[in-house]
Amino acid sequence: MKNKAYFYAIGRRKTARATVKVFFSGKGDILVDEKKLTDWADDRSIVHQSMRPLELLGLKKDVDIQIKTSGGGKKAQAESISLGIARALVKKDTSFRQQLKDAGLLTRDPRRKERKKPGLRKARRAPQFSKR
C-alpha cells in the first residue's frame, strides 16, 4: 500500500482516536494496527460497527484501508474508525456526504466521562447522608 494515492481522516470517540488512510485502488484489505480487521476485533459487532460507511455505500470490495488506533476500548475505537472512514470517503467524493449524514455516520459523539468533583465520591455521587 506504499506510494499509492490515498485519502486521510481522523475519527474520535471518548478518548479513542483512529487515523484512517483509504486507498481507492484496492481489493478490500483492511488493516487495523497492522493486523487484519477480523484478527484485531474478536467480536462481530465491532467489525460491523467499523465497516458501516463502506457497507452503506457498497464500497467494501473496492477499497483498501490502513488504520492506526490509540486510546479507549475496542468499541470506542470501532466507532472512531467508522467516523474516520466516513470522513475520508467524503473527502474523496462529496456526493457520499448526504447518504452518510442521513445515516448519522458523520456526527462525532461528544459524550465523555464527567470529571470527579471535590467533596463527592464520583462525578455526582454524594456521600451518604446521616441524620444522627
PAZATOR-323812 format. One record per atom (N, C-alpha, C): residue in three letters; x, z, y. Coordinates in pm, whole numbers, plus 50000, padded with zeros to 5 digits. Layout:
# PAZATOR-323812
ALAXZY;...
//
This chain:
# PAZATOR-323812
MET500805000049881;MET500005000050000;MET500855000050126;LYS502154999650110;LYS503014999650226;LYS503054985850291;ASN503264985850421;ASN503384973650502;ASN502124965050501;LYS500974971050482;LYS499704963950493;LYS498984968950618;ALA498124960650674;ALA497324964950789;ALA496244974650742;TYR496034985050820;TYR495014994950783;TYR494345000450908;PHE493225007450888;PHE492525014350995;PHE492625029250967;TYR492955036851072;TYR493305050951059;TYR492265059551132;ALA491895070751072;ALA490985080151139;ALA491215094151083;ILE490755103951160;ILE490855118051120;ILE489455123851108;GLY489205131050999;GLY487945138150982;GLY488215152950973;ARG487305161051027;ARG487475175551024;ARG486175182350984;ARG486315194150920;ARG485175202550883;ARG485685216650865;LYS485125226450937;LYS485625240250937;LYS487125239950967;THR487975244750877;THR489425244150901;THR490075232850822;ALA489285224850754;ALA489825213750674;ALA490045201550763;ARG491045193750727;ARG491385181850803;ARG491815170950705;ALA491365158750728;ALA491735147550642;ALA492155135750729;THR493355130750703;THR493795118450770;THR493605107150671;VAL492905096850716;VAL492465086050627;VAL493035072650674;LYS493585065150579;LYS494015051450605;LYS493205042350513;VAL492465032950572;VAL491625023850495;VAL492245009950501;PHE492625004750383;PHE493204991350369;PHE492094981950322;PHE491824971150394;PHE490694962550362;PHE491014951250266;SER492214950550217;SER492514940550114;SER492924948249990;GLY491934953549921;GLY492254962249809;GLY491364960149688;LYS491584969049590;LYS490854968049463;LYS490004980449436;GLY489904989449534;GLY489105001449514;GLY489905013649475;ASP491225013549498;ASP492065025149466;ASP491925035549577;ILE491675047949538;ILE491535058849635;ILE492495069949595;LEU493475072649683;LEU494465083049658;LEU494265094349756;VAL494115106549703;VAL493995118549785;VAL495195127349753;ASP496015129949852;ASP497245137749833;ASP498075132249717;GLU498185119049711;GLU498985111649613;GLU498475112949469;LYS497185116649453;LYS496535116949322;LYS495295108249330;LYS494855103249215;LYS493575096049214;LYS492465105649251;LEU491425100249313;LEU490315108549361;LEU489705116949249;THR489515110849132;THR488885118149021;THR489795129148967;ASP491135127548980;ASP492065138048939;ASP492105149349043;TRP491985145649170;TRP492035155349279;TRP490815164549277;ALA489635158449256;ALA488385166149256;ALA487865167449114;ASP487735179749067;ASP487245181848932;ASP485715181748927;ASP485065182149041;ASP483615182549048;ASP483065168949094;ARG482065163849024;ARG481485150749058;ARG480835150449195;SER480205161649235;SER479525161949364;SER480525160649480;ILE481725165749461;ILE482765164549563;ILE483205150049575;VAL483355143149463;VAL483705128949465;VAL482605120949534;HIS481355124049500;HIS480215116949559;HIS480165119249710;GLN480365131849754;GLN480345135049897;GLN481435127349971;SER482615126249911;SER483725119249976;SER483455104449992;MET482745098349896;MET482565083849895;MET481235079149955;ARG480465088150015;ARG479155084250069;ARG479195072250165;PRO480145071650261;PRO480155060050351;PRO480385046750279;LEU481265046950178;LEU481555034550104;LEU480365030350018;GLU479695040149956;GLU478525037049873;GLU477375031649959;LEU477205037350078;LEU476145032950168;LEU476335018450211;LEU477585014750240;LEU477875001250289;LEU478214991450177;GLY478354996350054;GLY478674987649941;GLY480094982349943;LEU481034990349990;LEU482424985950002;LEU483354992949902;LYS482794999649803;LYS483605007749713;LYS484714999949641;LYS484454987549604;LYS485424979649529;LYS486324971049618;ASP486034970649750;ASP486744961449839;ASP487894967849917;VAL487994981049916;VAL488994987750000;VAL489864997149919;ASP491104998649965;ASP492005009049914;ASP492085019750021;ILE492135032349980;ILE492155043350076;ILE493245053150038;GLN493995057350142;GLN495035067350126;GLN494655079250214;ILE494595091350155;ILE494105103050227;ILE495085114650212;LYS495315121750323;LYS496085134250321;LYS495155145250370;THR495055156150294;THR494165167050333;THR494975179650358;SER494415188450440;SER495035201550462;SER493945211450504;GLY494155224150472;GLY493245234750513;GLY491925234650438;GLY491185245550451;GLY489855246450393;GLY489855246250241;GLY488655244650186;GLY488495243450041;GLY488155229250005;LYS487905226749879;LYS487625213049832;LYS486365207149896;LYS485305215249909;LYS484065210049966;LYS484235206150112;ALA484885214650190;ALA485125211450331;ALA486065199450343;GLN487055198450254;GLN487945186950255;GLN487175174150222;ALA486245175050127;ALA485435163350090;ALA484595158650208;GLU484015168050282;GLU483215164450398;GLU484095158650509;SER485315163750524;SER486215158150625;SER486685144150584;ILE486865141950454;ILE487225128550404;ILE486105118750435;SER484875122850411;SER483715114450438;SER483655110250585;LEU483865119850675;LEU483845116950817;LEU485005107650856;GLY486185110150800;GLY487345101750829;GLY487135087450784;ILE486585085550665;ILE486325072050614;ILE485295065050703;ALA484235072150740;ALA483195066350825;ALA483775062050960;ARG484615070151019;ARG485225066851147;ARG486145054751136;ALA486905053951027;ALA487805042551007;ALA487005029650987;LEU485895030550914;LEU485065018550893;LEU484465013551024;VAL484095022651112;VAL483545018651242;VAL484625011951328;LYS485875016751316;LYS486975010251389;LYS487164995851342;LYS486964993551213;LYS487124980151156;LYS485994970951202;ASP484754975751190;ASP483594967351222;ASP482514976051286;THR482244973651413;THR481274982151484;THR479834979951436;SER479584969551359;SER478224967551307;SER477864978051200;PHE478874984951146;PHE478634995651049;PHE478105008251117;ARG478325009351247;ARG478055021851319;ARG476605026751304;GLN475645018051324;GLN474245022451322;GLN473825027551184;GLN474245020551078;GLN473915024950942;GLN474515038750913;LEU475785040450949;LEU476455053150923;LEU475865064351008;LYS475505061151131;LYS474915071151221;LYS473545075651172;ASP472735066051126;ASP471405069351073;ASP471495078250949;ALA472545076550870;ALA472745084850751;ALA473405098250784;GLY473785100250911;GLY474395112850953;GLY475855114250915;LEU476535103050892;LEU477915103650846;LEU478935103050959;LEU478495101051082;LEU479425100651195;LEU479375113551278;THR478585123251234;THR478445135751308;THR479375146251249;ARG480225151851334;ARG481115162451287;ARG480315175351282;ASP480395182551171;ASP479675195151154;ASP480455206151228;PRO479925211451337;PRO480705220651421;PRO480725235151371;ARG479995238351264;ARG479895252251221;ARG481235257451170;ARG481595269351217;ARG482835275851175;ARG482535290651150;LYS483485297551091;LYS483325312051070;LYS483435319051204;GLU482475328151229;GLU482475335551354;GLU483515346451350;ARG484155349151463;ARG485225359151465;ARG484665373351455;LYS485495382351404;LYS485105396451394;LYS485185402751533;LYS484165411151566;LYS484145417851696;LYS484605432451679;PRO485215438151784;PRO485655452151777;PRO484455461551762;GLY484625471951681;GLY483555481651660;GLY482575477651552;LEU482685465351500;LEU481805460751393;LEU482595458851265;ARG481895458551152;ARG482585456651024;ARG482945442151000;LYS482045433351041;LYS482285418851030;LYS481925412951166;ALA481555400151169;ALA481215393951297;ALA480005400551361;ARG478995404251279;ARG477775410151333;ARG477355422951264;ARG477945426151151;ARG477545437851071;ARG478035450551136;ALA477075458851183;ALA477435471551245;ALA477595482351139;PRO478345493151171;PRO478445504151077;PRO477065510451054;GLN476855516350938;GLN475565522250906;GLN475255533951001;PHE474035534151053;PHE473615544651145;PHE473255557251068;SER473755568651114;SER473425581451053;SER472725590151155;LYS471525594651122;LYS470745602551216;LYS471335616751228;ARG471825622351117;ARG472385635951119;ARG473815636151074;
//
